[in-house]
Amino acid sequence: MADTDLAAAVATWDSEKQAINIAHDSLIETENNLALALALKGETNAYQRLEQLTKPDKPHREWQIRAALREQNWSAAHLALTKLDNDSKQQDKWQYWQARVLSELGQKNEAEHLFQALSRQRSFYGFLAAEKLQKPINLAENPIHVSTEEINQLRQQKQFQVVSEFLALDRQLEAKRQWWFAAANLDKHDLAVAAKLAEQWQWPTIAIFTSAKANEWNDIALRFPLNYAREIQDQATAQQVDPALIFGLLRQESAFDEMADSAVGAKGLMQVMPKTAKEIASELKQVWQRDSSLFNPNLNIQYGSFYYKKLLAEFDQHPLLATAAYNAGPKKVKRWLPKHQALPGDIWIELIPYKETRDYVSSVLQYSLIYQARLQRDSLKLSHLIRQVKPN
């Protein structure tokens, strides 16, 4: 019943549960499920329902915060934040919301202290904190330092020579398999060396993932490369879309793997669906050939950029909504728009029902700001990217 008529399900449960002999565990589970469903649907009674739970778990506590944020009930949000476990309280996201709530409650000094600490982080919420303080974002850049000799020694190892030969023959799949076979027994330092070798070979996807295996997160040029810069700039000009946004989308979608092929069929650098590509080809009066055409970087970037431009037009040039629609589809995003009054963009992101899309949006916006710095531009403003979201 909750799947088709949530209000009726809640009313039926409340009126009938006392008259039925229900196992205690089932009672708690049903209460939890209904409360969470109310929060995900954005119902106004969600906060109260979540507050009454006797055994809430982590998702219920987080959605209680979100339910309060939806109503911009800052006192309730503050109370809900106190109920998080200690590990969660230390996360950038909840540190930001703690500061944001304190600021709204008039505790400016405490809020600024939290914002200051958070603004030193290279994360979406660190960038939001910097915006609140009107400070530049902190990239916390620290390139991987390995010697040329170390890179050359690794290159000369037999296993990596095999990788080089596969690349020379343009046998990408075998090259990737051989790379990870060769890298399997490397220690942390040698993985960092390998990441720099992949960077020298202009193999950005492998460089990015190898640096992650080495727990090297601060080599900005390596982790946010400028491959396909000419193609991206051409499409940015043609579609009148900021190139940093296209870079941010591409980095999140494929990490520069031009042969990326998702389980649902999205293909190439910007993970364009073949059905969408056929529609775009028709609009551009181009002859569509085959799905594998999307592995062509030029075509993929053209179609991905064109589709993002269409989403921007559909959502009143709001990058936040267009970015969410690129991941979840425009129909879902329209269902997620506020029902009655406009919401600040940061709150709207937090209320996205799908964790995947919440994370996706924050990553793309974060990456876009990093790319803006890499491109030495200043046209993107975070305050504009997360401006208020109006009701449907």
C-alpha positions as CSV (number, residue, x, y, z in Angstrom):
1,M,0.0,0.0,0.0
2,A,2.9,2.4,0.8
3,D,4.2,2.0,-2.7
4,T,1.0,3.2,-4.3
5,D,-0.7,5.4,-1.6
6,L,1.7,6.3,1.3
7,A,-0.8,8.5,3.2
8,A,-3.4,5.7,3.1
9,A,-0.8,3.2,4.3
10,V,0.2,5.4,7.2
11,A,-3.4,6.0,8.2
12,T,-4.2,2.3,8.0
13,W,-1.2,1.3,10.1
14,D,-1.9,3.9,12.8
15,S,-5.5,2.9,13.1
16,E,-5.1,-0.9,13.0
17,K,-1.7,-1.7,14.6
18,Q,-3.0,-1.8,18.2
19,A,-5.7,-4.3,17.3
20,I,-3.3,-6.8,15.7
21,N,-0.8,-9.0,17.4
22,I,2.4,-7.9,15.6
23,A,5.8,-9.2,16.5
24,H,7.9,-6.5,18.1
25,D,10.6,-6.6,15.5
26,S,8.1,-6.3,12.7
27,L,6.4,-3.4,14.5
28,I,9.7,-1.5,14.7
29,E,10.7,-2.3,11.1
30,T,7.3,-1.1,9.7
31,E,7.5,2.1,11.8
32,N,11.0,2.7,10.5
33,N,10.0,2.0,6.9
34,L,7.0,4.3,6.9
35,A,8.9,7.1,8.5
36,L,11.7,6.9,6.0
37,A,9.2,6.7,3.1
38,L,7.6,9.9,4.4
39,A,11.0,11.6,4.5
40,L,12.0,10.5,1.0
41,K,8.7,11.7,-0.4
42,G,9.1,15.1,1.3
43,E,6.0,14.9,3.5
44,T,5.7,17.6,6.2
45,N,5.1,15.1,9.0
46,A,8.3,13.2,8.3
47,Y,10.4,14.9,11.0
48,Q,7.8,14.2,13.8
49,R,7.5,10.6,12.6
50,L,11.3,10.1,12.6
51,E,11.5,11.7,16.0
52,Q,9.1,9.1,17.4
53,L,11.1,6.1,16.3
54,T,12.3,3.9,19.1
55,K,15.2,2.3,17.2
56,P,16.3,4.6,14.4
57,D,19.4,3.6,12.5
58,K,21.9,5.9,10.7
59,P,19.8,6.5,7.6
60,H,16.8,7.5,9.7
61,R,18.9,9.9,11.8
62,E,20.3,11.5,8.6
63,W,16.8,11.8,7.1
64,Q,15.5,13.4,10.2
65,I,18.1,16.2,9.7
66,R,17.0,16.5,6.0
67,A,13.4,16.6,7.0
68,A,14.1,19.6,9.3
69,L,16.2,21.3,6.6
70,R,13.3,20.9,4.1
71,E,11.2,23.0,6.5
72,Q,14.2,25.2,7.3
73,N,13.4,24.5,10.9
74,W,16.9,25.3,12.2
75,S,16.2,24.4,15.8
76,A,14.9,21.0,14.9
77,A,17.9,20.5,12.5
78,H,20.3,21.4,15.3
79,L,18.6,18.8,17.6
80,A,18.7,16.1,14.9
81,L,22.4,16.8,14.3
82,T,23.2,16.1,17.9
83,K,21.9,12.5,17.5
84,L,24.4,11.5,14.9
85,D,27.1,9.1,15.9
86,N,30.6,10.6,16.5
87,D,32.1,9.4,13.2
88,S,29.3,10.9,11.2
89,K,29.6,14.2,13.1
90,Q,33.2,14.5,11.8
91,Q,32.3,14.1,8.2
92,D,32.6,17.2,6.0
93,K,28.9,17.1,5.1
94,W,27.6,17.2,8.6
95,Q,30.3,19.6,9.8
96,Y,29.0,22.0,7.1
97,W,25.4,21.6,8.2
98,Q,26.3,22.1,11.8
99,A,27.9,25.4,10.9
100,R,25.1,26.3,8.6
101,V,22.5,25.7,11.3
102,L,24.5,27.6,13.9
103,S,24.7,30.5,11.6
104,E,21.0,30.5,11.0
105,L,20.4,30.3,14.8
106,G,22.5,33.5,15.3
107,Q,25.6,31.7,16.7
108,K,27.9,33.4,14.2
109,N,31.2,32.9,16.0
110,E,30.7,29.2,16.5
111,A,29.6,28.9,12.9
112,E,32.6,30.8,11.5
113,H,35.0,28.6,13.5
114,L,33.5,25.5,11.9
115,F,33.4,27.1,8.4
116,Q,37.1,28.2,8.8
117,A,38.2,24.6,9.6
118,L,36.1,23.1,6.9
119,S,37.2,25.6,4.2
120,R,40.7,24.1,4.3
121,Q,39.3,20.9,2.8
122,R,39.3,20.1,-0.9
123,S,35.7,18.8,-0.9
124,F,32.3,20.0,-2.0
125,Y,31.4,21.0,1.5
126,G,34.9,22.6,2.0
127,F,34.1,24.7,-1.1
128,L,30.7,25.6,0.3
129,A,32.3,26.7,3.6
130,A,34.8,28.8,1.6
131,E,31.9,30.4,-0.2
132,K,30.3,31.3,3.1
133,L,33.5,33.0,4.2
134,Q,34.0,34.6,0.8
135,K,37.4,32.9,0.5
136,P,38.9,31.2,-2.5
137,I,38.7,27.4,-2.6
138,N,41.6,25.5,-1.3
139,L,43.0,22.9,-3.7
140,A,45.5,21.5,-1.1
141,E,47.8,20.7,-4.0
142,N,50.8,18.5,-3.3
143,P,52.2,16.7,-6.4
144,I,53.6,13.2,-6.2
145,H,57.4,13.5,-5.9
146,V,59.2,10.6,-7.5
147,S,62.4,10.8,-9.5
148,T,62.8,10.3,-13.2
149,E,65.1,7.4,-12.5
150,E,62.4,5.6,-10.5
151,I,59.9,6.1,-13.3
152,N,62.5,4.8,-15.9
153,Q,63.3,1.8,-13.7
154,L,59.6,0.8,-13.5
155,R,59.2,1.4,-17.3
156,Q,62.0,-1.1,-17.9
157,Q,60.4,-3.9,-15.9
158,K,59.3,-6.7,-18.2
159,Q,55.6,-6.5,-17.1
160,F,55.4,-2.8,-17.9
161,Q,57.2,-3.3,-21.2
162,V,54.4,-5.6,-22.1
163,V,51.9,-2.9,-21.2
164,S,53.8,-0.5,-23.5
165,E,53.7,-2.9,-26.4
166,F,49.9,-3.4,-26.0
167,L,49.5,0.4,-26.0
168,A,51.6,0.7,-29.1
169,L,49.4,-1.8,-30.8
170,D,46.3,0.1,-29.6
171,R,45.1,-3.0,-27.8
172,Q,43.6,-1.0,-24.9
173,L,41.8,-3.9,-23.1
174,E,44.9,-6.1,-22.9
175,A,47.0,-3.1,-21.9
176,K,44.6,-2.4,-18.9
177,R,44.6,-6.0,-17.8
178,Q,48.4,-6.2,-18.0
179,W,48.7,-3.0,-16.1
180,W,46.7,-4.1,-13.2
181,F,48.5,-7.5,-13.2
182,A,51.8,-5.7,-13.1
183,A,50.7,-3.3,-10.4
184,A,49.1,-5.9,-8.2
185,N,52.3,-6.5,-6.1
186,L,53.6,-2.9,-6.0
187,D,53.9,-1.2,-2.6
188,K,52.5,2.2,-1.9
189,H,55.5,4.1,-3.1
190,D,55.9,2.1,-6.3
191,L,52.2,2.6,-7.0
192,A,52.8,6.3,-6.9
193,V,55.7,5.9,-9.3
194,A,53.4,3.9,-11.6
195,A,50.8,6.6,-11.5
196,K,53.4,9.1,-12.7
197,L,54.4,6.6,-15.4
198,A,50.8,6.4,-16.6
199,E,50.6,10.2,-16.6
200,Q,53.7,10.3,-18.8
201,W,52.0,7.8,-21.2
202,Q,49.0,10.1,-21.4
203,W,46.8,7.4,-19.9
204,P,44.7,9.5,-17.6
205,T,42.2,6.9,-16.4
206,I,44.9,4.5,-15.3
207,A,46.9,7.4,-13.7
208,I,43.8,8.5,-11.7
209,F,43.0,5.0,-10.4
210,T,46.6,4.1,-9.7
211,S,47.1,7.2,-7.6
212,A,44.0,6.3,-5.7
213,K,45.4,2.8,-4.9
214,A,48.5,4.6,-3.7
215,N,46.4,6.8,-1.4
216,E,47.8,9.8,-3.3
217,W,45.0,12.3,-3.5
218,N,46.7,15.7,-3.8
219,D,48.4,15.6,-7.2
220,I,45.8,17.9,-8.9
221,A,47.3,17.8,-12.4
222,L,47.3,14.0,-12.3
223,R,43.9,13.5,-10.8
224,F,42.2,16.3,-12.9
225,P,44.0,16.1,-16.3
226,L,43.3,18.4,-19.2
227,N,43.1,15.7,-21.9
228,Y,40.6,16.5,-24.7
229,A,40.9,20.2,-23.8
230,R,40.6,21.3,-27.5
231,E,37.5,19.1,-28.1
232,I,35.9,20.3,-24.9
233,Q,36.6,24.0,-25.6
234,D,35.2,23.6,-29.1
235,Q,32.0,22.2,-27.7
236,A,31.8,24.7,-24.8
237,T,31.9,27.5,-27.4
238,A,29.4,25.8,-29.7
239,Q,26.9,24.9,-27.0
240,Q,27.6,28.0,-24.9
241,V,28.4,25.9,-21.8
242,D,31.2,26.6,-19.4
243,P,34.1,24.3,-20.3
244,A,34.8,23.6,-16.6
245,L,31.3,22.1,-16.3
246,I,31.9,19.8,-19.3
247,F,35.2,18.8,-17.7
248,G,33.5,18.2,-14.4
249,L,30.8,16.0,-16.0
250,L,33.4,14.0,-18.0
251,R,35.7,13.5,-15.0
252,Q,32.8,12.1,-13.0
253,E,31.2,10.0,-15.7
254,S,34.2,8.2,-17.1
255,A,37.4,9.5,-15.5
256,F,38.6,10.0,-19.1
257,D,38.0,6.4,-20.2
258,E,36.9,6.8,-23.8
259,M,35.9,3.1,-23.9
260,A,33.8,3.3,-20.8
261,D,30.7,1.1,-21.1
262,S,28.2,1.0,-18.3
263,A,25.9,-1.8,-17.2
264,V,22.9,0.1,-18.5
265,G,24.5,0.8,-21.9
266,A,25.9,4.4,-21.5
267,K,29.0,4.8,-23.5
268,G,32.2,6.8,-23.8
269,L,33.7,9.8,-22.1
270,M,30.4,11.4,-21.1
271,Q,28.4,8.2,-20.8
272,V,25.9,9.0,-23.5
273,M,23.0,6.5,-23.9
274,P,22.6,5.3,-27.5
275,K,18.9,6.2,-27.5
276,T,19.7,9.8,-26.5
277,A,22.5,9.9,-29.1
278,K,20.1,8.8,-31.9
279,E,17.8,11.7,-31.0
280,I,20.7,14.2,-30.9
281,A,21.9,13.0,-34.3
282,S,18.5,13.6,-35.7
283,E,18.3,17.1,-34.2
284,L,21.8,17.9,-35.6
285,K,20.8,16.3,-39.0
286,Q,23.6,13.8,-38.7
287,V,23.5,10.2,-39.9
288,W,23.6,7.9,-37.0
289,Q,25.7,4.8,-37.7
290,R,26.1,2.5,-34.7
291,D,26.2,2.5,-30.9
292,S,30.0,2.0,-30.9
293,S,30.3,5.4,-32.5
294,L,30.0,6.8,-29.0
295,F,33.5,5.5,-28.3
296,N,34.7,8.3,-30.6
297,P,35.9,11.0,-28.3
298,N,34.9,13.9,-30.6
299,L,31.4,12.6,-31.2
300,N,30.9,11.7,-27.5
301,I,31.9,15.1,-26.2
302,Q,29.7,16.8,-28.9
303,Y,26.7,14.8,-27.9
304,G,27.2,14.9,-24.2
305,S,27.7,18.7,-24.3
306,F,24.7,19.1,-26.6
307,Y,22.5,17.0,-24.2
308,Y,23.7,19.0,-21.2
309,K,22.9,22.3,-23.0
310,K,19.3,20.9,-23.6
311,L,19.0,20.1,-19.9
312,L,20.1,23.6,-19.0
313,A,17.4,25.0,-21.3
314,E,14.8,22.7,-19.8
315,F,15.7,23.8,-16.2
316,D,15.9,27.5,-16.7
317,Q,19.7,27.5,-17.0
318,H,20.2,26.1,-13.5
319,P,23.4,24.0,-13.6
320,L,22.4,22.2,-10.3
321,L,19.2,20.9,-11.8
322,A,20.7,20.1,-15.2
323,T,23.5,18.2,-13.5
324,A,21.1,16.1,-11.4
325,A,19.0,15.5,-14.6
326,Y,22.2,14.3,-16.5
327,N,22.4,11.5,-13.9
328,A,18.9,10.7,-12.9
329,G,16.9,12.0,-15.9
330,P,14.7,15.1,-16.2
331,K,11.5,13.5,-15.1
332,K,12.8,12.5,-11.7
333,V,14.3,15.9,-11.1
334,K,11.0,17.6,-11.9
335,R,9.4,15.3,-9.2
336,W,12.0,16.4,-6.8
337,L,11.4,20.2,-7.2
338,P,10.0,22.0,-4.2
339,K,6.2,21.7,-3.8
340,H,5.4,25.1,-2.3
341,Q,8.3,27.4,-1.7
342,A,11.8,27.9,-3.1
343,L,14.7,26.1,-1.4
344,P,18.4,27.1,-1.1
345,G,20.4,25.0,-3.5
346,D,22.5,23.4,-0.8
347,I,19.4,22.1,0.9
348,W,17.9,20.9,-2.3
349,I,21.0,18.8,-3.0
350,E,20.7,17.2,0.5
351,L,17.0,16.3,-0.2
352,I,17.7,14.4,-3.4
353,P,16.2,10.9,-2.5
354,Y,18.9,9.0,-4.4
355,K,22.2,8.8,-2.6
356,E,23.9,8.1,-6.0
357,T,22.5,11.4,-7.4
358,R,23.3,13.4,-4.3
359,D,26.9,12.2,-4.5
360,Y,27.0,12.7,-8.2
361,V,25.8,16.3,-8.1
362,S,28.2,17.3,-5.3
363,S,31.1,15.6,-7.2
364,V,30.4,17.3,-10.5
365,L,30.2,20.7,-8.9
366,Q,33.3,20.1,-6.9
367,Y,35.2,18.9,-10.0
368,S,34.0,21.8,-12.1
369,L,35.4,24.3,-9.6
370,I,38.7,22.4,-9.6
371,Y,38.8,22.5,-13.4
372,Q,38.0,26.2,-13.3
373,A,41.1,26.7,-11.3
374,R,43.1,24.4,-13.6
375,L,41.8,26.4,-16.7
376,Q,42.6,29.7,-14.9
377,R,39.0,30.9,-15.3
378,D,36.7,32.6,-12.9
379,S,33.3,32.5,-14.7
380,L,31.7,29.9,-12.4
381,K,30.5,31.1,-9.0
382,L,29.4,28.5,-6.5
383,S,26.7,30.9,-5.3
384,H,25.3,30.8,-8.8
385,L,25.7,27.1,-9.2
386,I,23.7,26.4,-6.0
387,R,21.2,29.3,-6.3
388,Q,17.7,28.7,-4.9
389,V,15.5,26.1,-6.6
390,K,12.0,27.3,-7.3
391,P,8.9,25.2,-7.1
392,N,7.7,23.3,-10.2
